[in-house]
Amino acid sequence: MGRSSGFIAAHATLGSGDVDLCLVPEVPIILDGPSGCLPHLWKRVKDKGYAVVVVAEGAGEELLGASTETDASGNKKLPQIGEHMKNVINEYFKDQGEEATVKYIDPSYMIRSVPANATDALYCMQLGQNAVHGTMAGYTGFSVGLCNNKMCLLPIPELVATSPRQMDPKGRTWERILAVTRQPNSRAFSRRSLAM
């Protein structure tokens, strides 16, 4: 999850409030230097005694390179950024003369298998009912979604025309991530991009 966008990682970071570093595909990862994530983690561990890192599945292609392999579904295989970051963090702390205990958890199945609650059941029932109503009314090539708190029939060509959606690395969500995590912004801004 998060193959080409960091929405899940970003919203998990904002919802948690305990995250010190969030890495997403839209923003390049810089390891060292003043905008580097490793010195930031080092400082956070020194201040708090621990640090929490959230990494989107598609982050880090600029570090590890893009793969030409595909999985059984035909999707491009992504580099193992989680394992890579675990190793890089361990090496960085070792170079600083400290030992780091890094726990790596891949939550992909946990995210997909959370039990449904009453709100989920109601939402799915409404989606299904509206899909049937649309079909019975003679519509085809549509999906059902919630827009402005109303169930709407959405034309599939319009939905896929904007796919894949990506988080704006100059937008509000990313700015909130920077404020919550206090991580350095590795997205370079020019004076021109700030004026726009």
Beta strands, then each sheet from edge to edge (+ up, - down):
strand 1: 21-23
strand 2: 53-55
strand 3: 142-147
strand 4: 150-155
sheet 1: 1+ 2+
sheet 2: 3+ 4-
end
